[in-house]
Amino acid sequence: MKKIAKYFFAGLLAIISTALLYAYIAYPAEYVNRVLRWGDAGVDDYLKFPERALEPSDSPFEFSFNLDEDHVRTQFELASGIDDFDSFLAKNRTQAFIVIQNDAVLYEQYFNGYSRDSIVTSFSTAKSFASTLIGIAISDGYIHSVEDPITEYLPELAESDPAFANITIRDLLMMSSGIKYVEFPFVNGDDAKTYYYPNLRQLALKDTRIVSSPGEKFLYNNYHPLLLGLILERATGTSVANCIQAKIWKPIGMEYFGSWSLDENGFEKMESGINARAIDFAKFGRLFLHNGNWNGVQVVPAEWVAEATQADTSVDYTNYYYNSFIFADGQGYYKYMWWGIQRGEGNYDFMALGNHGQFIYISPGKNLIILRFGESYGDIHGADGWMKMFHEFASQFEE
């Protein structure tokens, strides 16, 4: 047995060594080192990446307070069957939990050593910001339409494959471009590449491959926001962080400094990487709850807000979506980098959603915003579990 074990471990070591040798030959050493050192993405990763600062507004907006925390706790406990809601949030690695209705904070609590001043990170809630910047760029005339071929802005893609000319900005926003995306394994996985790669511009322009026709299938794909970031850079002539600073951060009265994490070449991590205080993230929810209008100023066109957050009824639901997660019951959908749940008769909830359970959940029918940021999903059943809880709470909640 000892001899067998010896050969087994020797073989395993040889496989690992070969895989590492291949990784260092095929990819930049800095990328491989990051994957090995850092492993899975974590909420403190903003401390590891370079960043571009986002400055607070000269006229910060503050929500009013109409605290009714016991009522909110009771309603969440009834909606979810939880005995002690605050203990549940703490146990399930929550950093910040805020409930806002009619522009007033009803519940605001922080857990696991976090406070109102603590920085939380967006993960993929950043995608909803990126989508919004596209809508603003169209309104400002920098981009003509979501129907523009992406090669109009990124002509080098057509040089590698003429079929890229068939992909539109809308296909990227819908996560249905037909561009290849495989999450695993190891350094070969696109999740790792689009998160840790030191030159994301190069990655998006050189490593993307088309495997199917655009518009046929939904496939969550982090190359899409990277390509949208490149389009924004080229169309506006400035960085994406500068765009969000001028077009969103200051106009809606962000109270605190924030940042957008960068790769090693100064390009924003478009798939994630916005870092801010939870209460400022809630203001982005308020902007969309009010159809893009901020105290009388139309920051985002109302038409874009409606188009971005409502279900696309033109898709063949059964064949377009996979039969799991939010799509399993036929009510969930994805539109322009927002997730949504139809309620019937034109009523729907929608949300920005990020890894480890970052949520900006908006229920227009109840004039309600639920915000949860956390270190992980906790013991609850992933994003689906939190989403169902928020949906049930919003369905039952009354002032």
C-alpha positions in Angstrom: 0.0 0.0 0.0 2.9 2.4 0.8 4.3 1.8 -2.6 1.0 2.5 -4.3 0.5 5.7 -2.3 4.1 6.8 -3.2 3.3 6.3 -6.9 0.0 8.0 -6.6 1.4 11.1 -4.9 4.3 11.2 -7.4 1.9 11.1 -10.2 -0.3 13.8 -8.7 2.8 16.0 -8.1 3.7 15.5 -11.8 0.3 16.5 -12.9 0.3 19.6 -10.7 3.8 20.6 -11.9 2.8 20.2 -15.5 -0.3 22.3 -15.0 1.7 25.0 -13.3 4.3 25.0 -16.1 1.6 25.3 -18.7 0.0 28.1 -16.8 3.2 30.1 -16.6 3.9 29.6 -20.3 0.4 30.4 -21.5 -0.4 33.3 -19.3 1.3 36.4 -17.7 3.1 35.4 -14.5 1.2 38.2 -12.5 -2.1 36.6 -13.5 -1.1 33.1 -12.5 0.4 34.4 -9.2 -2.9 36.2 -8.4 -4.9 33.1 -9.0 -2.6 31.0 -6.8 -2.2 33.6 -4.0 -5.8 35.0 -3.8 -8.0 32.1 -4.8 -11.7 32.9 -4.9 -12.8 36.5 -5.0 -13.4 38.1 -1.6 -15.0 41.3 -0.3 -11.6 42.8 0.7 -10.1 42.5 -2.8 -10.5 46.2 -3.4 -7.4 46.5 -1.1 -5.4 44.4 -3.6 -6.2 46.2 -6.9 -5.2 49.7 -8.1 -8.2 52.0 -8.1 -9.5 55.2 -9.5 -11.1 57.5 -6.9 -14.8 58.6 -6.9 -15.3 61.8 -5.1 -18.3 62.7 -3.0 -20.9 65.2 -4.2 -20.6 68.8 -3.1 -24.3 68.5 -2.2 -24.7 65.1 -0.6 -28.2 63.6 -0.5 -29.4 62.2 2.8 -32.4 59.9 3.2 -34.9 60.9 5.8 -35.5 58.5 8.6 -38.8 56.9 9.6 -37.3 54.0 11.6 -39.6 51.1 12.1 -37.1 48.3 12.6 -39.3 46.1 14.7 -42.0 46.1 12.0 -39.4 45.3 9.3 -38.0 42.5 11.4 -41.4 41.0 12.1 -42.4 41.1 8.4 -39.1 39.4 7.3 -39.6 36.8 10.0 -43.1 36.1 8.7 -42.0 36.0 5.1 -39.1 33.7 5.7 -40.0 31.6 8.8 -36.9 33.0 10.6 -37.1 33.3 14.3 -34.6 36.2 14.9 -33.9 38.3 11.8 -31.0 40.3 13.1 -29.3 37.1 14.3 -30.0 35.5 11.0 -28.3 38.4 9.1 -25.3 38.3 11.4 -24.9 34.5 11.1 -25.2 34.6 7.4 -22.2 37.0 7.0 -24.2 40.2 6.3 -22.2 43.5 6.3 -25.1 45.9 5.7 -28.8 45.6 5.5 -31.1 48.6 4.7 -34.8 48.9 3.9 -36.1 52.1 2.4 -39.7 53.0 1.5 -41.1 56.2 0.2 -37.5 57.7 0.4 -37.3 57.1 4.2 -35.0 54.6 5.9 -37.1 52.1 7.9 -34.3 49.7 8.8 -30.5 50.2 8.8 -28.2 47.8 10.5 -24.6 46.6 10.2 -23.1 43.4 11.3 -19.8 41.4 11.7 -17.8 44.5 12.6 -19.1 46.7 9.8 -20.6 50.2 10.2 -22.1 53.0 8.1 -18.6 54.2 7.3 -17.4 50.8 6.1 -16.6 50.2 2.5 -18.4 47.4 0.8 -17.7 46.2 -2.7 -20.1 45.7 -5.6 -19.1 42.6 -7.4 -21.5 42.2 -10.3 -23.9 45.0 -9.1 -21.3 47.1 -11.0 -22.7 45.7 -14.2 -26.0 47.6 -13.6 -23.9 50.8 -13.3 -22.1 49.9 -16.5 -25.4 49.4 -18.4 -26.7 52.7 -17.1 -23.6 54.5 -18.4 -24.3 53.1 -21.8 -27.9 54.5 -21.6 -26.5 57.9 -20.6 -23.9 57.8 -23.4 -26.7 57.2 -25.9 -28.7 60.1 -24.5 -25.7 62.3 -24.7 -25.0 61.4 -28.3 -21.7 59.5 -27.8 -23.3 56.2 -28.9 -26.0 56.1 -31.5 -28.1 53.1 -30.4 -28.0 49.8 -28.7 -28.4 48.3 -32.2 -24.9 49.6 -33.1 -22.5 46.7 -34.1 -19.8 46.6 -31.5 -17.2 46.6 -34.3 -18.2 50.2 -35.0 -16.3 51.0 -31.8 -14.0 48.0 -31.6 -12.9 47.4 -35.3 -10.0 45.1 -34.3 -12.6 42.4 -33.3 -13.7 42.2 -36.9 -10.1 41.7 -38.0 -9.9 38.5 -35.8 -13.4 37.3 -36.9 -15.8 39.1 -39.2 -18.7 37.6 -37.3 -18.2 40.1 -34.5 -19.9 42.6 -36.8 -23.1 40.7 -36.2 -23.0 41.4 -32.4 -24.7 44.6 -31.2 -24.3 46.6 -28.0 -27.8 45.2 -27.1 -26.5 41.6 -27.4 -23.8 42.5 -24.8 -26.3 44.1 -22.5 -28.6 41.1 -22.8 -25.8 38.5 -22.1 -26.6 36.8 -25.4 -23.7 37.7 -27.8 -22.7 34.1 -28.6 -19.2 34.8 -27.2 -17.6 31.7 -25.6 -17.5 31.7 -21.8 -16.4 28.7 -19.6 -16.2 29.4 -15.9 -13.6 26.7 -14.9 -11.0 25.2 -14.5 -8.1 26.9 -12.8 -6.3 29.6 -14.8 -8.1 28.6 -18.0 -11.5 29.6 -16.6 -13.0 32.8 -17.9 -14.2 33.7 -14.4 -10.6 33.9 -13.2 -9.4 35.6 -16.4 -11.9 38.4 -16.3 -11.3 39.0 -12.6 -7.6 38.7 -12.2 -6.0 39.3 -15.6 -3.6 42.3 -15.5 -4.6 43.6 -18.9 -8.3 43.4 -19.4 -8.4 45.4 -22.5 -6.1 42.9 -24.2 -8.0 40.0 -22.8 -11.3 41.3 -24.2 -10.0 42.1 -27.6 -7.7 39.1 -28.1 -9.2 36.2 -26.2 -12.9 36.4 -27.1 -14.2 33.8 -29.4 -17.7 33.4 -31.0 -19.4 30.0 -30.6 -23.0 30.7 -31.5 -25.2 33.3 -33.2 -26.1 36.4 -31.1 -29.5 36.6 -29.5 -30.1 32.9 -29.4 -29.2 32.0 -25.8 -28.7 33.8 -22.5 -25.2 33.1 -21.1 -23.9 35.1 -18.2 -20.5 36.3 -19.5 -18.0 38.7 -17.9 -16.5 39.6 -21.3 -19.6 41.6 -22.0 -19.1 44.3 -19.5 -15.4 44.5 -20.4 -16.3 45.1 -24.0 -18.9 47.7 -22.9 -16.2 49.5 -20.9 -14.0 49.7 -24.0 -16.9 51.1 -26.0 -17.6 53.7 -23.3 -13.9 54.7 -23.2 -13.6 55.1 -27.0 -17.0 56.8 -27.5 -16.7 59.3 -24.7 -12.9 59.8 -24.8 -12.5 59.4 -21.0 -12.3 56.7 -18.4 -15.3 54.8 -17.2 -14.7 56.1 -13.7 -14.8 59.6 -15.0 -18.1 58.9 -16.6 -19.7 57.5 -13.5 -18.3 60.4 -11.4 -19.8 63.1 -13.7 -23.0 61.3 -14.7 -24.1 59.4 -11.6 -21.9 59.8 -8.5 -22.1 63.6 -8.1 -25.6 64.2 -9.6 -27.3 61.8 -7.1 -25.4 63.2 -4.1 -23.0 60.4 -3.1 -22.0 61.2 0.5 -18.7 59.4 0.7 -15.6 58.7 -1.3 -15.7 55.6 -3.4 -13.5 53.9 -6.0 -13.5 51.7 -9.1 -10.9 49.0 -9.0 -8.5 48.8 -12.0 -6.3 46.3 -13.8 -2.6 46.9 -14.0 -3.1 49.1 -17.1 -5.7 51.5 -15.7 -8.8 49.9 -17.1 -11.8 49.6 -14.8 -12.8 46.1 -13.7 -16.1 46.4 -15.5 -17.5 43.1 -14.3 -17.1 44.2 -10.6 -15.0 46.5 -8.6 -17.1 49.5 -7.5 -16.3 50.2 -3.9 -18.5 52.5 -1.7 -20.6 52.8 1.4 -23.8 50.9 1.5 -26.0 53.9 1.9 -24.5 55.4 -1.3 -25.3 52.2 -3.2 -28.9 52.6 -1.9 -29.0 56.0 -3.8 -28.5 54.2 -7.1 -31.5 52.1 -6.2 -33.5 55.3 -5.5 -32.5 56.7 -8.9 -34.0 53.7 -10.7 -37.0 53.6 -8.4 -37.8 57.2 -9.5 -37.4 56.3 -13.2 -34.0 58.0 -13.5 -35.2 61.3 -12.1 -33.3 62.8 -9.2 -35.2 65.5 -7.4 -36.4 67.0 -10.7 -33.3 66.4 -12.8 -33.5 63.5 -15.3 -30.1 61.9 -14.7 -31.0 58.8 -16.7 -33.6 58.9 -19.4 -36.9 57.4 -18.2 -37.2 55.5 -21.4 -33.9 53.8 -20.7 -34.9 52.8 -17.1 -38.1 51.2 -18.5 -36.3 49.5 -21.3 -33.4 48.3 -19.1 -35.5 46.8 -16.3 -38.6 45.2 -17.9 -38.7 41.7 -19.4 -38.0 41.2 -23.1 -41.2 39.5 -24.2 -39.8 38.9 -27.7 -37.5 36.0 -26.5 -38.5 32.4 -26.6 -38.3 32.0 -22.8 -38.0 28.2 -22.7 -35.2 28.0 -25.3 -33.5 31.3 -24.4 -32.9 30.8 -20.7 -31.6 27.8 -18.8 -34.0 26.1 -16.5 -32.5 27.0 -13.2 -32.0 29.8 -10.7 -34.3 32.8 -11.2 -35.6 31.4 -14.5 -37.0 28.1 -13.2 -40.5 29.3 -12.5 -40.9 31.3 -15.8 -41.2 34.7 -14.0 -37.5 35.7 -13.7 -35.6 37.4 -16.5 -32.4 39.3 -17.3 -32.4 42.7 -19.1 -29.6 45.1 -19.7 -27.6 43.8 -16.7 -30.5 43.9 -14.3 -32.3 40.8 -12.9 -36.0 40.9 -12.7 -39.1 39.1 -11.5 -42.5 39.6 -13.1 -45.5 40.1 -10.9 -48.1 40.3 -13.6 -50.1 43.2 -15.1 -47.0 45.2 -15.9 -45.8 45.0 -12.3 -42.3 43.7 -11.6 -39.4 43.8 -9.2 -35.8 44.2 -10.4 -32.3 44.1 -8.8 -28.6 44.6 -9.2 -27.0 41.4 -8.0 -23.4 40.6 -7.2 -21.4 37.6 -6.0 -21.5 36.6 -2.3 -25.0 38.2 -2.0 -24.7 41.9 -2.9 -28.2 43.2 -3.7 -29.9 46.4 -4.6 -33.5 45.2 -4.8 -36.2 47.5 -6.1 -39.9 46.9 -5.9 -41.7 49.8 -7.7 -45.1 48.6 -6.7 -44.3 49.1 -3.0 -41.9 52.1 -3.5 -39.4 49.9 -1.8 -35.6 49.4 -1.8 -33.9 46.5 0.0 -30.1 46.6 0.1 -28.0 43.7 1.4 -24.2 43.5 1.2 -22.3 40.6 2.7 -19.0 38.7 3.0 -20.8 35.6 1.6 -24.2 34.2 0.9 -24.0 32.5 4.2 -26.0 29.3 4.8 -29.0 30.4 2.8 -29.4 28.9 -0.7 -27.2 31.3 -2.6 -28.5 34.3 -4.5 -31.8 32.5 -5.2 -32.5 32.1 -1.5 -32.0 35.8 -0.7 -34.0 36.8 -3.8 -37.0 34.7 -2.8 -36.9 36.2 0.7 -36.9 39.8 -0.7 -39.6 39.0 -3.2 -41.9 37.5 -0.5 -41.2 40.3 1.9 -42.1 42.9 -0.7 -45.2 41.0 -1.6 -46.5 41.1 2.0 -45.0 44.3 3.3 -47.2 47.2 4.2 -46.4 50.4 5.9 
